[in-house]
Amino acid sequence: MTDNEIEEKLRSLSPEQLSGLLQKLSRIDALTNDQRQDLLELQAMLKEEARPQNEAAKHLLREKGPQMLELIHESLKDDTLTSEQRRELDRTASMLAGYQMSFWLPTTLIRKVLMFLFLAVGVIGAFQWSLWFGLFIILGCSFSPRIVGEILHFVGSHRK
């Protein structure tokens, strides 16, 4: 393998893959402490360089994720798609839906306020007046995408 081929393969790696490669290289016994320190510094620089890209990707997925899911579902209605394209769109939709369901708090301010209001009334009411106020706790938890996703996953896995 020539230097150009190695360099080209290294350029095609993602920052996470490069970081893992640097971490594996730093564990080699034949390295001197200076070489190991240089690799660790490179790994830290790589993480710092990749951080803005990761933050931008997370922001994009949070803001545009539901719209992207809707577009994928509309695209799946097209009969001209091949089975390979359909499978890829299904996989992408599953990843997007899983990412959207991974947040504990709702995305909009109104839903966050309602969630905390129901939770507060439920907790205070259950301790002060009646255990029936515990239903407000359940209602407040229903605003959390993560909790709803976990419950649906649990119910779906037991219904099969």
N, C-alpha and C positions, 0 to 999 in steps of 0.2 A: 504494500500500500504506500503510495507516494505522499509527500507532505501536503500537496494540494488536495488530495482525496480526504486526508485526515482533517485538514482545515475546513473543507466543505461540509463534512459530516458534523464537525463541531458547530458550525454556523447554523445548521439545520435543527440543532437541539433547542428545546425551550429553556428558559432560565432555571426552572425547577430541575430539569434533567441535568443541566450543567452544574448546579449546586450539589446535586447528589453525586455526580462524577467527581467533583472536587473533594467532597467529603470522603469518598472511597479512596481517592488518591492520597489524602492526608493520613490515612491509616497504614500506609506501606512502611514497613520497618526500615527499609534502606534509605529513607529520607533523613536529612539532617534536620535539626531543630529550626534552622533558618528557612529551609525549604518548606517545612511543615507550616511555619508561621506565615510565609508568603501565600501558601494555598488557603489558609484560613482567612487572611486579609482579602484575597480575591473572592472568596465565598461571601464575605460580609459586603464587599462592594457590589457583587452581583445581586444580593438580596435587596440592597438599597436601590439599585437601578430598576429592579422588577417591581418594587412596591407601588409606584404611581400607576403602572399598567394594571396591576391587580386591583387597585382601588377604583380605577376607571371602569374596569370590567364589572366589578361588583355593583357600582352605581348604575351602569347601563342595564344590568340584569334586574336590579330592583325596580328601576323606573319603567323599562320597556319590556320586561318579562311577560306580563299578562298580554300585551299586544302581540308579542312574538308568538305566544301560545295560540292566540286566536288566529293569526295568519297561518300557522302550521295546520290547525284544524280545518281551516278553509281550504288549504292546499290538498289536504288528504281527501277531500270530496271529489277531486279531479280524477276522472277515470283513466286518463292517459298516462298516469304514473306507472313506472315499472315496480315490480315487487321490491327491488333493491332500493329504489328511491323512497318507497312507502315505508320500508323497514328503517331507513335512516331518519326519515321525518318522525316516525314513532319513537325512535330512540332519543332524538333531540327533544321531542315534546316531553318525554318521561324525565329527562334530566332537568329541563326547565321547570316542570311541575314540582319535582323534588326540591329544587333550589328555592322555589317560591314558598314551599311548605316548611323550609328549615328555619324560618324566623319565629321567635317566640312572640314578638309584638306585631300587631297589625301595621300596615304601611301608612295609612292615612291618620291624620291627627284626630279626626272625629271618632274613628273606631278606637283609637288608643284611649281617648277620654271616656268613651262609653264603657270600655273594658274595665278601666280602673274604677269608674263610678260603681259599676255592678259589683266588682270585687269588694270595694270598700263597704258598700251597703250590706253585702252578704256577710262579710266577716263581722262587722260591728253588730248587725242585726242578729246573727247567730249567737253571739256572746251576750248581748243585752236583752233581747226580747224573746226570740223563738228560733228553734232549729229550722223552721221552714224558710228562714231567710238564707239558708244554705243553698237554696235553689238559685239565688242571685249569684252565688259563687260559680255554679255550673254555667249559668248564662254568661257571666263574664269570661269564663274560660273558653266559651265557644267563639270568642273573637280572636283567639290566638291561632294563626295558621298552623303552627307546629303541633299544638294539641289536637286540632281537628284532623290534621294529616295522620298523626299517630293513631288516633281512634279509628279513622277510616281504614288505615292499613291493618290494624288489629281485627276489625270486623270483617274486612275483605279476606284476610288469611284464614279466618275460621268458618267463613261461609262456603268455601270451596269444598 
